[in-house]
């Protein structure tokens, strides 16, 4: 009998990214963070930590990230519609 696992599988790219961020935070290089998450059940969430060190800069960077994400998904849509 074969057993097939059906649960969520960890994403190595995500794990590597989080490991790198954690190492940079432990080294004191990262001073603040804002994040958005998507769970295996398609729930979303967001949060931040240590945002008292440059709020205006962080908000501006979030807007740039938002535009980068929009551009990425528009590009993917265009690739799939050809």
Order of alpha helices (4+ residues) and beta strands (2+ residues): alpha-beta-beta-alpha
